[in-house]
Amino acid sequence: MREWLLGSASAMARSVARGEIGAEELLDAQLARLAEVDALVHAVVHLDDDGARRAARAADAQRAARRPLAPLHGVPITVKDWIDVRGLPCSGGEVARLGRIAPADATAVARLRAAGAIVLGKTNVGERSEAFGATLNPHDPTRTPTGSSSGEAALVAAAGSALGLGSDSGGSLRQPAHACGCVALRPTTGRVPLTGHVPVITPMLDPRTVIGPIARRVEDLALALRLLEGPDHVDPSVVPMPLGDPTEVDLRGLRIAWWDEQPDCDPTPETRRTVATAAGWLAAAGATVVATRPAGLERVYPLTRAYWSLPESDDAEAWVPTATTDLDGAAALDGAAVQRFRFEWDVFRRDMARFMGSFDAVLTPTAAWPAVRHGEPTGSIAPTLTFSLTGQPAAVVPCGRDEDGMPIGVQVAARVGRDDVALAVAAALEAAGGGWWLPAGVTA
């Protein structure tokens, strides 16, 4: 059983399909494991034991009847509590939303269910949510898992869930993956529908946020992306775009830029060494690796702070501005300043696109520091903010650890639409010596 619970979601699905383990048997083991590790990390906020058991029985009956099986048949997953799961609360960790029950699955959840996944429940958001308190890092409970997809990262890294679904605006998938030592993918903006995300994401007002997967193996990110992507004809920001196969990407033909620091981000020595080591692995695998970075990265935090100053709406159908506005609902920036900000943002995107014209991928730190202790400043996240602003696909894979044994993840970003390249480079790093390991304080 250990082999399945600590393995990949893809391997679980293959074992269920071959009849090596039943879906209900796997569910029982995963629920027992979840209870054990959640006592350490405090990640689960809503558990759907009955619904999961019904789904597992149906999965076993489907296999017994020799009906075709989907790619995630019988695999237990969890979902961030900002994404709707039909019949379960979706509060986003806010007390005011505790009574809200999702009327339907988010598109991303519905697609994973259609692929055979079994939803175990919902996970906490943020370092310390208003409604559910703190989630703890599985490598060290005195440290934070960081970011808003914190519960997913902590639970998946501790092998309490096979696969997680989260969201990312400035790094909320990538930062927790870095802090907890698992893998994550921020898909290209416009590839995965945001329908069913709470708070509501409106693409014209929030063009940075994406929904994406978090896992222990890069192969699971690739599998999940194939299942999640494509228009749902509800979210107007999603357009059809080709999705290549990461296994068909030849590293020997890639040009990869790398940098170990950037304006507003001065990483720890261990972080710099980890990025340099990862660059060396890619060079040894045959890629052309160049130590360089684009000009203009000093604009990342100013652009992001201007973005944060803009109001958003708490309602999808009516303008109900958030607390970032004044009493009249006006933005912190006036109309001319908003237009200038959007112009400068577009200039930055074009400059980055020109830089990427010379490279297939880039390798950077994920953050300035590994996971910090609860209550301490988390440090700069300029590297993940960079690719949120550009809409590029970006994966994170652990490639080292600091002197205390805390994971250090590196970020791999590729050109817009080339999620397959980002995943291929992440898989190469995983194969060369990176990748997930079981946290020392968590039993196998």
C-alpha positions as CSV (number, residue, x, y, z in Angstrom):
1,M,0.0,0.0,0.0
2,R,2.9,2.3,0.7
3,E,4.0,2.1,-2.9
4,W,0.6,3.5,-4.1
5,L,0.2,6.2,-1.4
6,L,3.6,7.6,-1.9
7,G,3.6,7.2,-5.7
8,S,2.2,9.3,-8.4
9,A,-1.5,9.8,-9.2
10,S,-0.8,8.4,-12.7
11,A,0.6,5.2,-11.2
12,M,-2.4,4.9,-8.9
13,A,-4.7,5.1,-11.9
14,R,-2.7,2.5,-13.8
15,S,-2.9,0.1,-10.8
16,V,-6.6,0.6,-10.5
17,A,-7.1,0.0,-14.2
18,R,-5.1,-3.2,-14.0
19,G,-7.0,-4.5,-11.1
20,E,-4.0,-4.5,-8.7
21,I,-6.1,-2.5,-6.2
22,G,-9.7,-1.5,-6.1
23,A,-10.9,2.1,-6.0
24,E,-12.6,1.6,-2.6
25,E,-9.6,-0.2,-1.1
26,L,-7.4,2.7,-2.3
27,L,-9.8,5.2,-0.9
28,D,-9.8,3.6,2.5
29,A,-6.0,3.7,2.6
30,Q,-5.9,7.3,1.4
31,L,-8.5,8.4,3.9
32,A,-6.5,6.8,6.7
33,R,-3.4,8.4,5.5
34,L,-5.1,11.8,5.2
35,A,-6.3,11.6,8.8
36,E,-2.8,10.8,10.0
37,V,-1.0,13.5,8.2
38,D,-3.7,16.1,8.6
39,A,-3.2,15.9,12.3
40,L,0.2,17.3,11.6
41,V,-0.5,19.9,8.9
42,H,-4.1,20.9,9.5
43,A,-4.9,21.3,5.8
44,V,-8.4,19.8,5.4
45,V,-11.3,22.0,6.1
46,H,-14.2,20.0,4.5
47,L,-14.1,16.2,4.2
48,D,-16.6,14.4,2.0
49,D,-16.2,10.8,3.2
50,D,-19.7,9.7,2.1
51,G,-19.5,11.2,-1.3
52,A,-16.0,9.8,-1.9
53,R,-17.1,6.4,-0.9
54,R,-20.1,6.4,-3.3
55,A,-17.8,7.5,-6.1
56,A,-15.3,4.7,-5.3
57,R,-18.0,2.0,-5.3
58,A,-19.2,3.3,-8.7
59,A,-15.6,3.2,-10.0
60,D,-15.2,-0.4,-8.9
61,A,-18.6,-1.3,-10.5
62,Q,-17.5,0.4,-13.7
63,R,-14.3,-1.6,-13.9
64,A,-16.1,-4.9,-12.9
65,A,-18.5,-4.3,-15.8
66,R,-15.5,-3.9,-18.1
67,R,-16.6,-0.4,-19.2
68,P,-13.9,2.0,-20.5
69,L,-11.9,3.7,-17.7
70,A,-10.8,7.3,-17.7
71,P,-7.2,8.5,-17.1
72,L,-7.7,9.2,-13.3
73,H,-10.1,6.4,-12.6
74,G,-10.3,5.9,-8.8
75,V,-7.7,8.4,-7.9
76,P,-8.4,10.5,-4.7
77,I,-7.8,14.2,-5.0
78,T,-8.4,17.4,-3.0
79,V,-9.4,20.9,-4.0
80,K,-8.5,24.3,-2.7
81,D,-11.3,26.0,-0.8
82,W,-11.5,28.8,-3.4
83,I,-12.8,26.4,-6.1
84,D,-16.4,25.1,-6.1
85,V,-17.2,21.4,-5.4
86,R,-20.9,20.7,-5.8
87,G,-22.6,20.2,-2.4
88,L,-19.6,21.3,-0.3
89,P,-19.0,24.6,1.3
90,C,-16.7,27.0,-0.5
91,S,-15.8,29.7,2.0
92,G,-12.3,30.7,0.9
93,G,-11.4,30.6,4.6
94,E,-13.7,33.6,5.4
95,V,-16.2,33.4,8.2
96,A,-18.8,35.4,6.2
97,R,-18.9,32.7,3.6
98,L,-19.0,29.6,5.8
99,G,-22.7,29.0,5.0
100,R,-22.1,29.1,1.2
101,I,-22.7,25.7,-0.5
102,A,-21.4,25.3,-4.0
103,P,-24.4,24.8,-6.4
104,A,-22.2,23.1,-9.0
105,D,-18.7,21.9,-9.7
106,A,-16.2,24.4,-11.0
107,T,-15.3,23.5,-14.6
108,A,-11.9,22.3,-13.5
109,V,-13.4,20.0,-10.8
110,A,-16.0,18.7,-13.3
111,R,-13.3,17.8,-15.8
112,L,-11.2,15.9,-13.2
113,R,-14.3,14.0,-12.0
114,A,-15.2,13.2,-15.6
115,A,-11.6,11.7,-15.9
116,G,-12.4,9.4,-12.9
117,A,-10.9,11.4,-10.0
118,I,-12.6,11.1,-6.6
119,V,-12.9,14.3,-4.6
120,L,-12.0,13.8,-0.9
121,G,-12.7,17.3,0.2
122,K,-11.5,20.9,0.4
123,T,-8.2,22.4,1.8
124,N,-7.4,25.5,3.7
125,V,-6.2,28.8,2.0
126,G,-3.4,31.1,3.0
127,E,-0.9,30.9,5.8
128,R,-3.7,31.4,8.4
129,S,-7.3,31.7,7.2
130,E,-9.9,33.6,9.2
131,A,-12.2,30.7,9.5
132,F,-9.8,27.7,10.0
133,G,-6.6,29.0,11.4
134,A,-3.1,28.1,10.3
135,T,-1.9,25.3,8.0
136,L,1.5,23.9,8.9
137,N,4.5,22.9,6.8
138,P,5.0,19.1,6.7
139,H,8.8,19.5,6.8
140,D,8.6,21.7,9.9
141,P,5.3,22.6,11.7
142,T,6.9,25.8,13.0
143,R,7.1,27.0,9.3
144,T,4.4,28.2,7.0
145,P,3.4,26.5,3.7
146,T,3.2,30.0,2.2
147,G,0.7,31.3,-0.4
148,S,-3.0,30.8,-0.8
149,S,-2.9,27.2,-2.1
150,S,-1.2,26.3,1.2
151,G,-3.5,23.4,2.2
152,E,-3.1,21.7,-1.1
153,A,0.7,21.9,-1.0
154,A,1.0,20.7,2.6
155,L,-1.4,17.8,2.1
156,V,0.0,16.6,-1.2
157,A,3.6,16.9,0.0
158,A,2.8,14.8,3.0
159,A,1.1,12.2,0.7
160,G,-2.3,12.9,2.3
161,S,-3.8,13.4,-1.2
162,A,-2.6,12.1,-4.6
163,L,-3.3,15.3,-6.6
164,G,-4.4,18.8,-5.7
165,L,-6.2,21.6,-7.6
166,G,-5.4,25.1,-6.7
167,S,-5.1,28.6,-8.1
168,D,-2.3,31.1,-8.7
169,S,-2.3,34.9,-9.1
170,G,1.1,36.0,-8.1
171,G,2.5,32.6,-7.1
172,S,-0.1,30.9,-5.0
173,L,0.5,27.5,-6.5
174,R,4.3,27.9,-7.1
175,Q,5.2,29.4,-3.7
176,P,3.5,26.7,-1.6
177,A,5.1,24.0,-3.8
178,H,8.5,25.6,-3.2
179,A,7.9,25.8,0.5
180,C,6.5,22.3,0.9
181,G,8.7,20.5,-1.6
182,C,6.2,19.3,-4.2
183,V,5.6,20.3,-7.9
184,A,3.1,22.7,-9.4
185,L,2.2,24.2,-12.7
186,R,0.9,27.7,-13.5
187,P,-0.7,27.1,-16.9
188,T,-0.6,29.7,-19.7
189,T,-3.2,32.3,-19.0
190,G,-6.3,31.5,-20.9
191,R,-5.8,27.7,-21.1
192,V,-7.8,26.5,-18.1
193,P,-11.3,27.9,-17.4
194,L,-11.8,29.9,-14.1
195,T,-15.5,29.1,-14.0
196,G,-16.4,28.3,-10.4
197,H,-13.5,30.1,-8.7
198,V,-14.5,31.9,-5.5
199,P,-13.9,34.8,-5.2
200,V,-15.1,35.3,-8.7
201,I,-12.4,35.9,-11.3
202,T,-13.4,38.2,-14.1
203,P,-10.8,38.0,-16.9
204,M,-10.9,41.6,-17.9
205,L,-10.3,42.7,-14.3
206,D,-8.0,39.9,-13.2
207,P,-5.9,38.7,-16.1
208,R,-3.2,37.1,-13.8
209,T,-5.1,34.3,-12.0
210,V,-5.1,30.7,-13.2
211,I,-6.3,27.4,-11.9
212,G,-3.7,24.6,-12.0
213,P,-2.5,21.3,-10.5
214,I,-0.2,20.5,-7.6
215,A,1.4,17.1,-7.2
216,R,4.4,15.0,-6.2
217,R,5.5,14.0,-9.7
218,V,5.8,16.1,-12.9
219,E,4.0,13.4,-14.9
220,D,0.9,14.2,-12.8
221,L,1.1,17.9,-13.7
222,A,1.2,16.9,-17.4
223,L,-1.7,14.5,-17.1
224,A,-3.9,17.0,-15.2
225,L,-3.2,19.8,-17.6
226,R,-4.4,17.6,-20.5
227,L,-7.7,17.0,-18.6
228,L,-8.2,20.6,-17.4
229,E,-7.4,22.7,-20.5
230,G,-9.8,24.0,-23.2
231,P,-12.8,26.4,-23.5
232,D,-15.9,25.7,-21.5
233,H,-17.9,28.4,-23.3
234,V,-18.5,30.2,-20.0
235,D,-15.2,31.8,-19.2
236,P,-14.5,34.2,-22.2
237,S,-10.8,34.4,-21.4
238,V,-10.2,30.8,-22.5
239,V,-9.3,30.1,-26.1
240,P,-8.3,26.9,-27.9
241,M,-4.6,26.6,-28.1
242,P,-2.4,23.7,-29.0
243,L,-0.9,21.6,-26.2
244,G,2.2,19.7,-27.0
245,D,3.4,16.4,-25.4
246,P,6.2,17.1,-22.9
247,T,7.7,13.6,-23.6
248,E,8.3,14.7,-27.2
249,V,10.4,17.8,-26.2
250,D,14.1,17.2,-26.9
251,L,16.2,19.0,-24.3
252,R,19.2,19.0,-26.6
253,G,17.4,21.5,-28.9
254,L,16.5,24.0,-26.2
255,R,18.0,27.3,-25.3
256,I,17.5,28.1,-21.6
257,A,18.3,31.4,-19.8
258,W,18.9,31.4,-16.1
259,W,19.4,33.9,-13.3
260,D,19.7,33.5,-9.6
261,E,18.6,37.0,-8.5
262,Q,16.7,39.9,-9.8
263,P,15.7,43.4,-8.7
264,D,13.8,43.3,-5.4
265,C,14.8,39.7,-4.9
266,D,18.1,38.8,-3.2
267,P,18.0,35.0,-2.5
268,T,19.8,33.1,0.2
269,P,23.1,31.5,-0.8
270,E,21.5,28.1,-0.7
271,T,18.9,29.2,-3.1
272,R,21.4,30.6,-5.5
273,R,23.4,27.4,-5.3
274,T,20.3,25.4,-6.0
275,V,19.5,27.4,-9.1
276,A,23.1,27.1,-10.4
277,T,23.0,23.4,-9.7
278,A,19.8,23.0,-11.6
279,A,21.2,25.0,-14.6
280,G,24.2,22.6,-14.5
281,W,21.8,19.6,-14.7
282,L,20.1,21.0,-17.8
283,A,23.4,21.7,-19.5
284,A,24.5,18.1,-18.7
285,A,21.3,16.9,-20.3
286,G,22.2,18.7,-23.5
287,A,20.4,22.0,-23.3
288,T,22.2,25.3,-24.2
289,V,22.1,27.1,-20.9
290,V,23.0,30.8,-20.8
291,A,23.4,32.9,-17.6
292,T,21.4,36.0,-18.6
293,R,18.2,37.8,-17.7
294,P,16.0,40.4,-19.4
295,A,16.2,44.1,-18.7
296,G,13.3,45.8,-17.0
297,L,12.7,43.3,-14.1
298,E,12.8,46.2,-11.7
299,R,9.3,47.0,-13.0
300,V,7.8,43.7,-11.5
301,Y,6.9,44.9,-8.1
302,P,5.8,48.4,-9.1
303,L,3.4,46.9,-11.7
304,T,2.2,44.4,-9.2
305,R,1.6,47.0,-6.5
306,A,-0.4,49.1,-9.0
307,Y,-2.4,46.0,-9.9
308,W,-3.1,45.3,-6.2
309,S,-4.4,48.8,-5.8
310,L,-7.2,48.3,-8.3
311,P,-10.7,47.3,-7.0
312,E,-12.3,44.0,-7.8
313,S,-15.9,42.9,-7.5
314,D,-17.2,40.3,-5.0
315,D,-20.1,39.5,-7.3
316,A,-19.9,38.1,-10.8
317,E,-23.0,39.9,-12.1
318,A,-23.0,43.2,-10.3
319,W,-20.2,45.7,-9.5
320,V,-19.7,45.1,-5.7
321,P,-16.2,46.6,-5.2
322,T,-13.8,45.2,-2.6
323,A,-12.4,47.0,0.3
324,T,-9.5,48.4,-1.8
325,T,-11.8,51.2,-3.0
326,D,-13.0,54.3,-1.3
327,L,-16.5,54.9,-0.1
328,D,-17.7,55.8,-3.6
329,G,-16.3,52.7,-5.1
330,A,-13.5,54.6,-6.9
331,A,-10.1,53.0,-7.5
332,A,-7.1,54.0,-5.6
333,L,-5.8,55.1,-9.0
334,D,-7.7,57.6,-11.1
335,G,-8.8,56.8,-14.6
336,A,-5.7,58.2,-16.3
337,A,-3.4,56.4,-13.9
338,V,-5.2,53.1,-14.5
339,Q,-4.8,53.5,-18.2
340,R,-1.1,54.4,-17.8
341,F,-0.6,51.4,-15.6
342,R,-2.2,49.1,-18.2
343,F,0.0,50.6,-20.9
344,E,3.1,50.1,-18.9
345,W,2.1,46.5,-18.1
346,D,1.6,45.8,-21.8
347,V,5.1,47.3,-22.5
348,F,6.6,45.0,-19.9
349,R,4.8,42.0,-21.5
350,R,6.1,42.9,-25.0
351,D,9.6,43.3,-23.7
352,M,9.5,39.9,-22.0
353,A,8.1,38.4,-25.2
354,R,11.0,39.8,-27.2
355,F,13.4,38.3,-24.6
356,M,11.7,34.9,-24.9
357,G,12.1,35.1,-28.6
358,S,15.7,34.0,-28.0
359,F,15.0,31.3,-25.4
360,D,12.7,28.4,-25.1
361,A,12.6,28.5,-21.3
362,V,14.1,30.3,-18.3
363,L,15.2,29.0,-15.0
364,T,14.9,31.2,-11.8
365,P,14.5,31.0,-8.1
366,T,10.9,30.6,-6.9
367,A,11.4,33.0,-3.9
368,A,14.2,34.7,-2.0
369,W,13.9,32.3,0.9
370,P,12.8,28.8,1.8
371,A,9.7,28.5,4.1
372,V,9.8,30.9,7.0
373,R,8.4,30.5,10.5
374,H,4.8,31.5,11.2
375,G,4.4,35.2,11.7
376,E,7.7,36.1,9.9
377,P,7.7,38.1,6.6
378,T,7.8,35.6,3.7
379,G,10.3,37.6,1.7
380,S,10.4,38.5,-2.0
381,I,8.4,36.6,-4.6
382,A,9.4,38.7,-7.5
383,P,10.3,35.7,-9.7
384,T,6.8,34.3,-9.6
385,L,5.2,37.7,-10.0
386,T,7.2,38.2,-13.2
387,F,5.5,35.4,-15.0
388,S,2.1,36.1,-13.6
389,L,2.4,39.5,-15.3
390,T,3.3,37.9,-18.6
391,G,0.8,35.1,-18.6
392,Q,3.6,32.5,-19.3
393,P,3.4,28.9,-18.1
394,A,5.7,28.2,-15.1
395,A,6.4,25.1,-13.2
396,V,8.1,24.6,-9.8
397,V,10.2,21.6,-8.9
398,P,12.2,21.1,-5.7
399,C,16.0,20.9,-6.5
400,G,17.7,21.4,-3.2
401,R,17.3,22.1,0.5
402,D,18.7,24.6,3.0
403,E,20.9,23.9,6.0
404,D,17.8,23.1,8.0
405,G,16.5,20.6,5.5
406,M,13.8,22.8,4.1
407,P,13.0,22.4,0.4
408,I,14.1,24.9,-2.2
409,G,12.2,24.9,-5.5
410,V,13.3,26.3,-8.8
411,Q,10.9,27.9,-11.3
412,V,10.9,26.9,-15.0
413,A,9.0,29.3,-17.3
414,A,8.4,28.8,-21.0
415,R,7.0,30.9,-23.9
416,V,3.2,31.6,-23.8
417,G,1.4,28.4,-24.9
418,R,4.4,26.2,-24.5
419,D,3.4,24.5,-21.3
420,D,4.8,21.3,-22.7
421,V,8.3,22.9,-22.7
422,A,8.0,24.0,-19.1
423,L,6.9,20.6,-18.1
424,A,9.6,18.8,-20.1
425,V,12.3,20.9,-18.4
426,A,10.8,20.3,-15.0
427,A,10.8,16.6,-15.7
428,A,14.4,16.7,-16.7
429,L,15.3,18.4,-13.4
430,E,13.3,15.8,-11.5
431,A,15.1,13.0,-13.3
432,A,18.5,14.6,-12.7
433,G,18.3,14.8,-9.0
434,G,15.4,17.1,-8.1
435,G,11.8,16.2,-7.2
436,W,9.7,15.4,-4.2
437,W,10.8,13.6,-1.1
438,L,8.8,12.5,1.9
439,P,9.1,15.1,4.7
440,A,11.3,13.8,7.5
441,G,8.7,14.4,10.2
442,V,6.0,12.5,8.3
443,T,5.7,8.7,8.7
444,A,5.8,6.6,5.6
